[in-house]
């Protein structure tokens, strides 16, 4: 967070220093609560404020609605008033970006003032809440009650770090929302165009409908994975600048393809554009995000997983007390390397392994790989996984909240085989060399094609990257 340097060493007056630190900590509390309160526009900001409200009748009305929402929230402090206030704040910010006659410096000044509202609310509310408590006869401790002055510098550093983190999260959520808005606007434009769509646009709209039909209204939160990836907020996600660079290169190739009339040059440019669809960013979005999301919510496969879970519960009961079946989706690593995309494990958390490192025991009952690629590599990966499984390696499972669970994966006993499946986009193919290895190894790998083609996944991923490049 940019700003003037602040001396974190204790001041000569320890009471004043403690008050300053508590104000910082209260500020963080206000940020985490999500509260907002409109405050007076100071004289230095008056020209910027007047330029904005006079830029249009809509701008003046938006600011009035923001002020009314702030007053309402100040009185009620509930979820409804908070939602209304947040919506009005976003509206004013959007109008500020597009306001005619407002200079860049004025926009920046007003943006900082709006941000300061969020920062200052925690302190103001704390003071008024305590004043109200005292007026009602409460014995609440006064704000500047005597206390320990120890670790003031450490507390100040932590308070500033917390502010930076909260402000960063707020900006990340805003950027993800901008990507979502840009993509959904494009989809609505295609759906309501009223004219015959080109072949590519028609296929894109079909792909979006197929995909969103599985991620239905009750699972809209799952789309957050897509928006966070594109905004650079997710673990391992690319930066928005990297996405923009890829889209600029793709547009350059597309424009050159349109301009040239030489068949050989057109063919080379077409191959280059196809190669761009296999870039690490495009492939990660297409496979690790879109492919895994689709497979996890695909109705036909859910029924399949439920049936296997029933079988796994029977197998767990046969193993004895403490064993149970557990479904796992994504973020699995075996021996420190990426493992399956979906699995059903038999686990016993009450019976830790006797070897080091100590971890609950597990056995693989069902393993699933999800591939959205033209040349399916699941056979080679399955053979490599089976070799690692014989080493009784540590299985690491990362949850959505970032927490990790470790299991000791036991190798399969002779005659005991895990069920293995691969879900792939329609039109992908297995190389002959991999099929030969699978036959020689006598590996049973069942396959099922998802009801989306490889090209549909490609078009959807490209359109999402285009929206991110336009919005960020």
Secondary structure by P-SEA (a helix, b strand, c coil): cccccccccccccaaaaaaaaaaaaaaaaaaaabbbbbccccccaaaaaaaaaaccaaaaaaaaaaaaaaaaaaacccaaaaaaaaaaaaaaaaaaaacccccaaaaaaaaaaaaaaaaaaaaaaaaaaaaaaaaaccccccccccccccaaaaaaaaaaaaaaaaaaaaaaaaaaaaaaaaaaaaaaaaaaccccccaaaaaaaaaaaaaaaaacccccccaaaaaaaaaccccccccaaaaaaaaaaaaaaaaaaaacccaaaaaaaaaaaaaaaacaaaaaaacccaaaaaaaacaaaaaaaaaaaaaaaaaaaaacccbbbbbbcccccccccccccccccccccccccccccbbbbbbbcbbbbbbcccccaaaaaaaaaaaaaaaccbbbbbccccbbbbbbccccccccccbbbbbbcccccccaaaaaaaaaabbbbbbbbccccaaaaaaaaaaaaaaaaacc
